[in-house]
Amino acid sequence: MPRDEPNVGVLLFLAYRAMERRVLEAVSAAGFDDITLAQARVFQRIGPDGTRLGDLAEQAQVTKQTAGFLVDQLERAGYVERVPDPSDARARLVRVAERGRAALPVAAAVVAEVEAEWAAHLGQRRMAALRDTLVRLREVTDPYAR
């Protein structure tokens, strides 16, 4: 690799950051202008049935205290709610609340738009190969993949 070219990790991060910025801008423009980048990074890790705070912290690679602070902010703004964990009466889950559910289609539309732009730039075959490669790479890089 030539010294002036970024490594693959940096290249992946640049693409991710570009999509993340577009999503956050669109969500803000749609009236969800009180969500921060840090909050969004925790919010996007909430599973469909809810996720425990400790798991959110681990997945977002922040301390449990930081995740708790961000979830508190998201809860006050109506994006998430804390509910009892049906598998453990002592535990609570963070679950997407009504306002959060309203923001999800806005984010999903932008993700689809960005992916379509990337496919137009790369071509359908390369985009499909990129997706396949990243899905396969996730097998060894994402301990939270199901």
Secondary structure as a PSIPRED ss2 file (coil, helix, strand):
# PSIPRED VFORMAT (PSIPRED V4.0)

   1 M C   1.000  0.000  0.000
   2 P C   1.000  0.000  0.000
   3 R C   1.000  0.000  0.000
   4 D C   1.000  0.000  0.000
   5 E C   1.000  0.000  0.000
   6 P C   1.000  0.000  0.000
   7 N C   1.000  0.000  0.000
   8 V H   0.000  1.000  0.000
   9 G H   0.000  1.000  0.000
  10 V H   0.000  1.000  0.000
  11 L H   0.000  1.000  0.000
  12 L H   0.000  1.000  0.000
  13 F H   0.000  1.000  0.000
  14 L H   0.000  1.000  0.000
  15 A H   0.000  1.000  0.000
  16 Y H   0.000  1.000  0.000
  17 R H   0.000  1.000  0.000
  18 A H   0.000  1.000  0.000
  19 M H   0.000  1.000  0.000
  20 E H   0.000  1.000  0.000
  21 R H   0.000  1.000  0.000
  22 R H   0.000  1.000  0.000
  23 V H   0.000  1.000  0.000
  24 L H   0.000  1.000  0.000
  25 E H   0.000  1.000  0.000
  26 A H   0.000  1.000  0.000
  27 V H   0.000  1.000  0.000
  28 S H   0.000  1.000  0.000
  29 A H   0.000  1.000  0.000
  30 A C   1.000  0.000  0.000
  31 G C   1.000  0.000  0.000
  32 F C   1.000  0.000  0.000
  33 D C   1.000  0.000  0.000
  34 D C   1.000  0.000  0.000
  35 I C   1.000  0.000  0.000
  36 T C   1.000  0.000  0.000
  37 L H   0.000  1.000  0.000
  38 A H   0.000  1.000  0.000
  39 Q H   0.000  1.000  0.000
  40 A H   0.000  1.000  0.000
  41 R H   0.000  1.000  0.000
  42 V H   0.000  1.000  0.000
  43 F H   0.000  1.000  0.000
  44 Q C   1.000  0.000  0.000
  45 R C   1.000  0.000  0.000
  46 I C   1.000  0.000  0.000
  47 G C   1.000  0.000  0.000
  48 P C   1.000  0.000  0.000
  49 D C   1.000  0.000  0.000
  50 G C   1.000  0.000  0.000
  51 T E   0.000  0.000  1.000
  52 R C   1.000  0.000  0.000
  53 L H   0.000  1.000  0.000
  54 G H   0.000  1.000  0.000
  55 D H   0.000  1.000  0.000
  56 L H   0.000  1.000  0.000
  57 A H   0.000  1.000  0.000
  58 E H   0.000  1.000  0.000
  59 Q H   0.000  1.000  0.000
  60 A H   0.000  1.000  0.000
  61 Q C   1.000  0.000  0.000
  62 V C   1.000  0.000  0.000
  63 T C   1.000  0.000  0.000
  64 K H   0.000  1.000  0.000
  65 Q H   0.000  1.000  0.000
  66 T H   0.000  1.000  0.000
  67 A H   0.000  1.000  0.000
  68 G H   0.000  1.000  0.000
  69 F H   0.000  1.000  0.000
  70 L H   0.000  1.000  0.000
  71 V H   0.000  1.000  0.000
  72 D H   0.000  1.000  0.000
  73 Q H   0.000  1.000  0.000
  74 L H   0.000  1.000  0.000
  75 E H   0.000  1.000  0.000
  76 R H   0.000  1.000  0.000
  77 A C   1.000  0.000  0.000
  78 G C   1.000  0.000  0.000
  79 Y C   1.000  0.000  0.000
  80 V E   0.000  0.000  1.000
  81 E E   0.000  0.000  1.000
  82 R E   0.000  0.000  1.000
  83 V E   0.000  0.000  1.000
  84 P E   0.000  0.000  1.000
  85 D E   0.000  0.000  1.000
  86 P C   1.000  0.000  0.000
  87 S C   1.000  0.000  0.000
  88 D E   0.000  0.000  1.000
  89 A E   0.000  0.000  1.000
  90 R E   0.000  0.000  1.000
  91 A E   0.000  0.000  1.000
  92 R E   0.000  0.000  1.000
  93 L E   0.000  0.000  1.000
  94 V E   0.000  0.000  1.000
  95 R E   0.000  0.000  1.000
  96 V E   0.000  0.000  1.000
  97 A C   1.000  0.000  0.000
  98 E H   0.000  1.000  0.000
  99 R H   0.000  1.000  0.000
 100 G H   0.000  1.000  0.000
 101 R H   0.000  1.000  0.000
 102 A H   0.000  1.000  0.000
 103 A H   0.000  1.000  0.000
 104 L H   0.000  1.000  0.000
 105 P H   0.000  1.000  0.000
 106 V H   0.000  1.000  0.000
 107 A H   0.000  1.000  0.000
 108 A H   0.000  1.000  0.000
 109 A H   0.000  1.000  0.000
 110 V H   0.000  1.000  0.000
 111 V H   0.000  1.000  0.000
 112 A H   0.000  1.000  0.000
 113 E H   0.000  1.000  0.000
 114 V H   0.000  1.000  0.000
 115 E H   0.000  1.000  0.000
 116 A H   0.000  1.000  0.000
 117 E H   0.000  1.000  0.000
 118 W H   0.000  1.000  0.000
 119 A H   0.000  1.000  0.000
 120 A H   0.000  1.000  0.000
 121 H H   0.000  1.000  0.000
 122 L H   0.000  1.000  0.000
 123 G C   1.000  0.000  0.000
 124 Q H   0.000  1.000  0.000
 125 R H   0.000  1.000  0.000
 126 R H   0.000  1.000  0.000
 127 M H   0.000  1.000  0.000
 128 A H   0.000  1.000  0.000
 129 A H   0.000  1.000  0.000
 130 L H   0.000  1.000  0.000
 131 R H   0.000  1.000  0.000
 132 D H   0.000  1.000  0.000
 133 T H   0.000  1.000  0.000
 134 L H   0.000  1.000  0.000
 135 V H   0.000  1.000  0.000
 136 R H   0.000  1.000  0.000
 137 L H   0.000  1.000  0.000
 138 R H   0.000  1.000  0.000
 139 E H   0.000  1.000  0.000
 140 V H   0.000  1.000  0.000
 141 T H   0.000  1.000  0.000
 142 D C   1.000  0.000  0.000
 143 P C   1.000  0.000  0.000
 144 Y C   1.000  0.000  0.000
 145 A C   1.000  0.000  0.000
 146 R C   1.000  0.000  0.000
